[in-house]
Amino acid sequence: MDQVFLEATTRVAVIGAGSMGAGIAQLAAQSGHEVRLFDMQPGAAQRALERIEADLDGAVKRGRMTPAARDAARARLVAVQALEELAGCGLAVEAIVEKLEPKQQLFRQLEPLLGERAVLATNTSSISVTAVAQGLQHPERLIGWHFFNPATRMKLVEIIRGVETDPALVLALHALSEAWGKTSVDAPNAPGFIVNRVARPYYAEGLRLLAERIASAAAIDRLMREAGGFAMGPFELMDLIGVEVNLSVTESVFQATAFDPRFAPSLIQQELVRSGRFGRKSGHGFHRYGADVPPPQVLTVAPAPAAAVVHCATDMGLLAPLAERLRRAGVAVETDAALPAESFNVAGVRVLLTDGRTATERAATEGQGPVLLLDLARDFASTALLGAAASVGAEARLADLAAVLQPAGIGLLALDDVAGLALMRTVCCLANEAADVITWSGATARDIDVAMRLGTAYPVGPLAWADTLGAARVATVLQHLQAHYGDVRYRRSPLLTRLQHARGRFHS
């Protein structure tokens, strides 16, 4: 296959008429392709066309599509009843169950049906593309083309090359992805590719924090949204995806990484799945859903009656925007050169940014009285919420911190004294996982950050966020977490360690 051309005249076969397959079929039709949609379940393809019609009608009502464009896209879509009716298609996209054997069997059936130069694309989210191609007469014709749900709206696609995949296919799929209005990235043929691999800590650390009772699921979700800038917290996101679907991906990555304990499934998640609590689809997951179900309430710390004077260090580091915000809000802020960098004092209590140790450990080892630890924020200059924990015996002092934050419009969420707190711990683990992907696969920092922003709606790529924090800080947080838990899940990526010592950055 010296050259591969996939143009608007290429007829597209989509196998699998679930939400993903239907979305890919609709996208192809809107991009000008004739599309043949097939599903093994009788009637499923026709029902998918009805859903597509409803979506196209909605686009017309919202003014995003003309009636003529809707009618043309609909006319290009045909539901077929047998695989044999896919003959003549130049591109076949598989979007069936996320299991290796059914995918292999499907492509072995498709290969002789389609033309010699037809492209076979699997939409797998985590299975090895090389494994899917195993047993084909021409494995060089198969490539990974991973869309994100809903395929018509999510901008990202991951392109994954198997060992035998023809390099010309990679170029052709990048060009076609662009023609379909997508941003494509080269993803390694490694467990989870980019997005489902790098995103694992977002769910895993949330589940660990819930197990350790740092706060309720609703409180963690709120902190990740309001302080972290994430579109959804880990628990509401798992409920949206489907708790059992998210668990299945975790188990797939766990198995594919030779049961690396960093990816071990959570007992909490397993128990929810066993009980049938799959999330939104079942009306109950980590949260309850329904027309008569009120949203969960998350209470913030009640402020002390009066705000104390805030004494700030000369060098406030990442907390400098917060100190300036307090000044502008009318809080009495004074500089104290005796205070260590990146710290301030409220009513005689030290307030520090978490470094991966607990507040109680820092109070005991540093010997300067009780400690309040602040969690990270995406932007201390604008956040409406901060999380904080107190060393043992100092929990009541959180009210003094809440009092100085209140004039600046910042609510305070009380967290239990868990190492690394919530947002700092999660961001550092995400950055470390991304660094590991680079270390062992050769993926680029650019592709990883683009993938995580577009594929998961992260507020910033984890490696760009790590550059803001500094590799040394990220490595230190992870080192403290590993010392605290004795757990290999927090071991530092070799690339992160190198940048820590070189004072380097992921992005030049």
GUKEGU-569953 format. One record per residue (C-alpha): residue in one letter; x, y, z. Coordinates in steps of 0.1 Angstrom, whole numbers, plus 5000, padded with zeros to 4 digits. Layout:
aXYZ/...
# end
This chain:
m500050005000/d502350284987/q499650544988/v496250565004/f493550814995/l490450845016/e488251115001/a484551225003/t483850974975/t485050684997/r482050475008/v482250405045/a481050105064/v480250135101/i479849815121/g478149865154/a475050085158/g475350185194/s475850555204/m479450555192/g478850375159/a475850585152/g477850905159/i480650795135/a478150705108/q476451045112/l479751225111/a480851045079/a477451125062/q477651495072/s481251495058/g479851385024/h480351005025/e477850735015/v477550525047/r476450175053/l475550095089/f475349745102/d474749585135/m474449215145/q471249285165/p468249285141/g466649635139/a469549805158/a470849985127/q467450115117/r466850245152/a470150415151/l469150595119/e466050715137/r468250865165/i470451025139/e467451175122/a466251325155/d469751465161/l469851625126/d466451775131/g467651925163/a470652075146/v468352235121/k466052375148/r469152525166/g470352685134/r473452475131/m472452305099/t470352395069/p467352165060/a469152095027/a472351975045/r470251765068/d468351595040/a471551535021/a473251375051/r470251155058/a470051035022/r473650915024/l472850685053/v471650325047/a471050055073/v472049715060/q471049375072/a474049165064/l477849205063/e477849105026/e476049435019/l479249625029/a481149504998/g482549794979/c483250015009/g486650165010/l486750225047/a485250005074/v485050145110/e484449895138/a482550015169/i481449695185/v481849555220/e485249635236/k486449275236/l489349135216/e487848815202/p484748965186/k486849245170/q489248985155/q486448775142/l484749075126/f487749195107/r488548835095/q485048835080/l485349185066/e488749145050/p487648915020/l484449115015/l486049455009/g488349564981/e492049494983/r492849854992/a490049895017/v491150045051/l490049865083/a489750085113/t489049985149/n487550235173/t488850035203/s489550255233/s492150035250/i492849705231/s496149655212/v495749735175/t498349465167/a496249215186/v493149315167/a494949265134/q496248925143/g495148655119/l494448895090/q495948815056/h496849185053/p497349325089/e499049635073/r495549745063/l494249775099/i494650085121/g493350225153/w490950525149/h489650615183/f486750855185/f485251005217/n481551005226/p479651185212/a481651145180/t479751425162/r480751675189/m484051575205/k486951715185/l489651455193/v490551135176/e493550915185/i495350745156/i497050425166/r499550235145/g499949855151/v503249685145/e502149585109/t500149905101/d501250065068/p502650415076/a500650545046/l497450475066/v498550705094/l498950995070/a495650915053/l493750895086/h495151225098/a494051385065/l490551235067/s490251325104/e490951695095/a488451675066/w485851555092/g486551855114/k488651665140/t491951725157/s494051405155/v496951295176/d499351005172/a498850775201/p501150485211/n499850125208/a500050085245/p497450005271/g494850285271/f496650475243/i496850835255/v493550955270/n492350635287/r495850575301/v496650925313/a493150975327/r493350675350/p494650875380/y491651105378/y489350825387/a491850615407/e492850895431/g489251005435/l488350655445/r491250635469/l490450965484/l486850855489/a487950535505/e490150735529/r487150965536/i488851295528/a485351415520/s482051305504/a481951215467/a479851535461/a482451745479/i485351595459/d483451655427/r482752015436/l486352085445/m487651945413/r485152155393/e485352485411/a488952485423/g490452265396/g488452385366/f487552035355/a484252005336/m483151735359/g484351575391/p485551205390/f482351055404/e479851245383/l482051165353/m482050795361/d478350815365/l477950975331/i480250735314/g478750435332/v480450295363/e480649955347/v482150095315/n484750285334/l485549975355/s485949775323/v488550015309/t490350005342/e490449625342/s491649625306/v494549865313/f495349665345/q495549335326/a497449485296/t500049635320/a500749285335/f498649375365/d500649685375/p499149765410/r498950135400/f495950035378/a494249795402/p490449835402/s488849995433/l486749775456/i484250065459/q483650075421/q483449695419/e480849685446/l478749945428/v478849745396/r477849425415/s474849605429/g473749735396/r474450095404/f475850195370/g475350575372/r472950795353/k471650505332/s470450315362/g469350625383/h472050555409/g475750535409/f477950745432/h475050995431/r471350955427/y469451075396/g465851145388/a463451435382/d462551445419/v466151395432/p467751715445/p471351785438/p473751685466/q474451955491/v478052035500/l478552265530/t481552495533/v483252605566/a481352865586/p483653165590/a484853295624/p483053625634/a485953845624/a488853815600/a492253815615/v495353995602/v497153785576/h500853775578/c502453665545/a505953555536/t508053775514/d508053515487/m504553375483/g505353155453/l502152995439/l500153165466/a501153515455/p497853575435/l495853465466/a497653715489/e497053995464/r493453905460/l492953925498/r494554265499/r492254395471/a489254255490/g490154465520/v491754195542/a494554325564/v497654165549/e501154235562/t504554095551/d506653905576/a510153835564/a510553565591/l507953335575/p509153065552/a508453095515/e504953025502/s503253045536/f501153275557/n499853305592/v496253355603/a495453405640/g498753245650/v498352935628/r500652855599/v498852805565/l500952615539/l500352475504/t500352095505/d503551925495/g502251565497/r502651525535/t499751555559/a499251855581/t499751645612/e503151525600/r504251875592/a503152005625/a504951725643/t508251735623/e508552115619/g507652185656/q506152525651/g502552465663/p499452365644/v499252365606/l496452435581/l497252295546/l495752445515/d494952235484/l495952345449/a493752565428/r493852605390/d493952985395/f494253135430/a493353475415/s489853365405/t488853045422/a485553055442/l486452755463/l489552615482/g490052295501/a492052285533/a492952035560/a494052085596/s496551905617/v495051695645/g493551925672/a493452235649/e490252165630/a488452455646/r491052695632/l489652635597/a486952895607/d489753155610/l490953075575/a487453085561/a486953435576/v489853585557/l488853405525/q485253515526/p485753885517/a487553775486/g484553555476/i486253225484/g484452945501/l486452695522/l485852325520/a487052125550/l489051815540/d490251535562/d494051535568/v494851305539/a498351315523/g498451535492/l494851645496/a492651615465/l493551845436/m497351865442/r497551495445/t495351435414/v497251685392/c500651545402/c499551185394/l498051295361/a501351465351/n503351165363/e501250925342/a501651155312/a505451165317/d505450785319/v503650765285/i506350975270/t509150775287/w507950435274/s506250515241/g507850825226/a504551015225/t504951395225/a504051635252/r502051835227/d499951535216/i499351425252/d498151775263/v496051825232/a494451475237/m493651545274/r492151885267/l490051775238/g489251415248/t488451485285/a487851855286/y490651915311/p491152285318/v494852255308/g497051965297/p498651785326/l502151845313/a501552215308/w500152225344/a503252045356/d505352305339/t503452575358/l503952395391/g507552295383/a508851935379/a510651955412/r507352025431/v505451755413/a508251505420/t508351615457/v504651565462/l504851215447/q507951125468/h506051225499/l502951025488/q505150725482/a506750755516/h503450805533/y501650505517/g504650285508/d502850235475/v504350195440/r501450385425/y503350705434/r506750615420/r508150895398/s508450865361/p512150855349/l511351155327/l509951355356/t512951275378/r515251385350/l513451715346/q513351765384/h517151755386/a517751945353/r515052205363/g513652135329/r510152155314/f507951915294/h507252195268/s510152395255/
# end
